[in-house]
């Protein structure tokens, strides 16, 4: 799945162009590959928070990011909150 989504992730990353020092939220981070790419772009001055509903995927993400102190991973609540829905709506419009 990660390999299939990689071209889309690169396109999104190029469009959003995260800068050094920024704080980034990666919703639906899966195994953390995009979170790692984001961490490289924001550097040690920035931070990345990856959110996913899958504890096993988050375990893989945490393992892959063990050397990156600027990344944290959080298990998302099962029911979406109003904030999550708003963020997703904004994100889809921003990328259209």
Secondary structure, DSSP 8 states (H G I E B T S, - for coil): -HHHHHHHHHHHHHHH---TT-EEEEET-TTSHHHHHHHHHHTTTSEEEEEES-HHHHHHHHHHTTT-TTEEEEE--SS--HHHHHHHHHHHHHT-
